[in-house]
Amino acid sequence: MGTPYETDIIVWANEQAALLRAGRFSDIDIARIAEEIEDVGKSERRELGSRMAVLLAHLLKWQFQPGRRGSSWRRTIKEQRRSIAAHLRETPSLKAALADPNWQVGVWADATAKAIDETGLDLFPEDCPWEIEKVLSTDFYPG
């Protein structure tokens, strides 16, 4: 086989794609290709979670620091909502993550950690006080 996976994943991926296109199925690295395909889904979930955590952190800052509200926070909230909506349109199966309680707990933990780091406040709710639909609504700004 060509370039080892561990040496240069990009070269390896291009070689694997060329082997697939050439129909040389016995030469491809089936196990690693399967892992990489599964990782695509994990990566998409992480991207959604990261954007949701940023959105939630900004909503927390909006609620708990009303005197600091400004156009920058509003732009970040709008941008995250727009990006999340686009991500869900492009990958509709990710909507299942939004309803997954374990995923929600992890995202909320990330959001509160971000909000604590950015504000110095440590008074945020232990659980998300808003429904996901409300969080994603363009009209929702807490407080």
CORVENFEN-V736205 format. One record per helix or strand of 2 or more residues. SS is the DSSP state (A for helix, B for strand). FROM is the first residue (numbers start at 1). TO is the last residue. Records with the same first field share a line. If there is no record, write none. Layout:
SS: FROM-TO / FROM-TO
This chain:
A: 9-21 / 25-27 / 30-64 / 66-68 / 71-90 / 92-98 / 101-119 / 132-136
